[in-house]
Amino acid sequence: MIDDVPQATPPRPQTISYPATERVTSRSPLEPVDPHVIVLFGATGDLARRKLLPGLAYLVTSDLAPDIRVVGTSLEDFDDAGFRAFARQAIDEFGSHRLSAEQWDAFDDRLVYVPQSAGPDRLAQAVKEAEQQLGPQTLRLHYLSVPPKAAVAVLQMLREADLVDRARVVMEKPFGTDLASAIALNNTVHETFAEEQVFRIDHFLGKEAAQNILAFRFANGLFEPIWNRNFIDHVQIDIPETLGLDQRAGFYESTGAYKDMVVTHLFQVMAFVAMEPPTALEPRAISEEKNKVFRSLLPIDPDQVVRGQFAGYTSLDGVAPDSDTETFIALKVGLDNWRWAGVPFYLRTGKRMAEGARIISIAFREAPRSMFPHNSGVGSAGPDHLTFDLADESKVSLSFYGKRPGPGMRLEKLSMQFSTEETERAADVLEAYERLMLDAMRGDHTLFTTAEGIESLWERSQPLLDDPPESKPYPVDSWGPNAIHQLIAPHAWRLPFERAWREKK
């Protein structure tokens, strides 16, 4: 345990009007859910514009969500008509599902807006008016699409507006910047909401491919027996981004790639890869196995970390000329448990890189002895890999050596590939935020992070936070600093791929 850090205190008792069974397990996807009023804080922000409003529109028009009303609130001085026009533009620009005029009219009627300047009483009035339209069984979902520093003020507003009862709250990352701040934030949240009411969101876990990891691991006799240190050589979780920072450089200065991406995204994905089989496919059991992974994570060794900064970062608005903030990070971590002892996990992410990708690559151990001739080609393309692509197409590939047709024994790397785009159910794929908002309304914590989990990760991050290695420069449109190759040696990074994914014909 880190010294001189405030310890988490248990949440104070809450009066929550939920069925007792809902505290133990999640609802069936087909089970009806009570109506909801969704209070969207930061309703005119970038996340709401790009993901949340288009996602809510699709859920409503697809009949997947219960009957809902949306109360938007933000700094802009909109009225209802102005907010509806904003939402229409956002859905037309960023929605992946086009709405007919009839569908838009059905969604439009569900939107109202309260400027933040109007205060808690006006917000409470708007929520109660929406609840009167929906009936006495209505629940509340508060989505905090706001910067972390604004979350405390929002919680205070919800208390003053008396909107805590019958409510759940969705909180965006990053959840703290170190162990002390995470504990302090958790304690502040628990002054208003019980832990079972809190949903700390990570949109990576809402992706179809991330959940496919659980299906591959635990539903198939082919993979379950070999998912351990005896058969797996190493694991790579690689999420490079071509995007820059646009107007977020000022925010990023105090965060960096590790706090922004690794703690909140890559480690969460790693937990799905590394967790033990849960006793049941239900939220409490899955959360406990994920937390066991976080508790077994060895403290991050700064000597096993490469930090980088893309050329031109210090010239961005809001960035100090001598800034050492990393826009890139690669690290080698290990898990101190029976299944994974000695297996390295390599994680990499960064801004302004050569390609954008989101892959998990499982490298299997090579055969202990080869009977094939030296020039047969075996081993020339590296070990066999099972690769998950976390993009919306939800692709999976298994690579292996096979005989090249023709005389002699020449081997080459082959692969079997699958994509949800090739199935008859491709249209049923939900975008990450659509799924996660629906899960929060259903009270399903499976894909969300607990207070214990996030505090464990910050505790094990402390050595890196205390003594980070110097950021190394890297060119825009590259794969990061050259030191990444020494970090992963004698292995090699899977990205960039030598072979392209097969496209649907």
Sequence and secondary structure as in RCSB ss.txt:
>XXXX:A:sequence
MIDDVPQATPPRPQTISYPATERVTSRSPLEPVDPHVIVLFGATGDLARRKLLPGLAYLVTSDLAPDIRVVGTSL
EDFDDAGFRAFARQAIDEFGSHRLSAEQWDAFDDRLVYVPQSAGPDRLAQAVKEAEQQLGPQTLRLHYLSVPPKA
AVAVLQMLREADLVDRARVVMEKPFGTDLASAIALNNTVHETFAEEQVFRIDHFLGKEAAQNILAFRFANGLFEP
IWNRNFIDHVQIDIPETLGLDQRAGFYESTGAYKDMVVTHLFQVMAFVAMEPPTALEPRAISEEKNKVFRSLLPI
DPDQVVRGQFAGYTSLDGVAPDSDTETFIALKVGLDNWRWAGVPFYLRTGKRMAEGARIISIAFREAPRSMFPHN
SGVGSAGPDHLTFDLADESKVSLSFYGKRPGPGMRLEKLSMQFSTEETERAADVLEAYERLMLDAMRGDHTLFTT
AEGIESLWERSQPLLDDPPESKPYPVDSWGPNAIHQLIAPHAWRLPFERAWREKK
>XXXX:A:secstr
  TT             S GGGGTS   TTS    EEEEEETTTSHHIIIIIHHHHHHHHHHT S SEEEEEEES
S   HHHHHHHHHHHHHHH SS   HHHHHHHHTTEEEEEGGGHHHHHHHHHHHHHHHH TT EEEEEE S HHH
HHHHHHHHHHTT  TTEEEEE S   SSHHHHHHHHHHHHTTS GGGEEE  GGGGSHHHHHHHHHHHH TTTGG
G STTTEEEEEEEEE     GGGHHHHHTTHHIIIIIIIIIHHHHHHHH    SSSSHHHHHHHHHHHHHHB   
 GGGEEEEEETTGGGSTT  TT    SEEEEEE B STTTTT  EEEEEESSBS    EEEEEE   SS  S TT
S TTTT S EEEEE STT EEEEEEEEE SSSS  EEEEEEEEEGGGSTTGGG   HHHHHHHHHHHT  TTSB 
HHHHHHHHHHHHHHHHS    EEE TTBSS THHHHHHTTS    S SS      
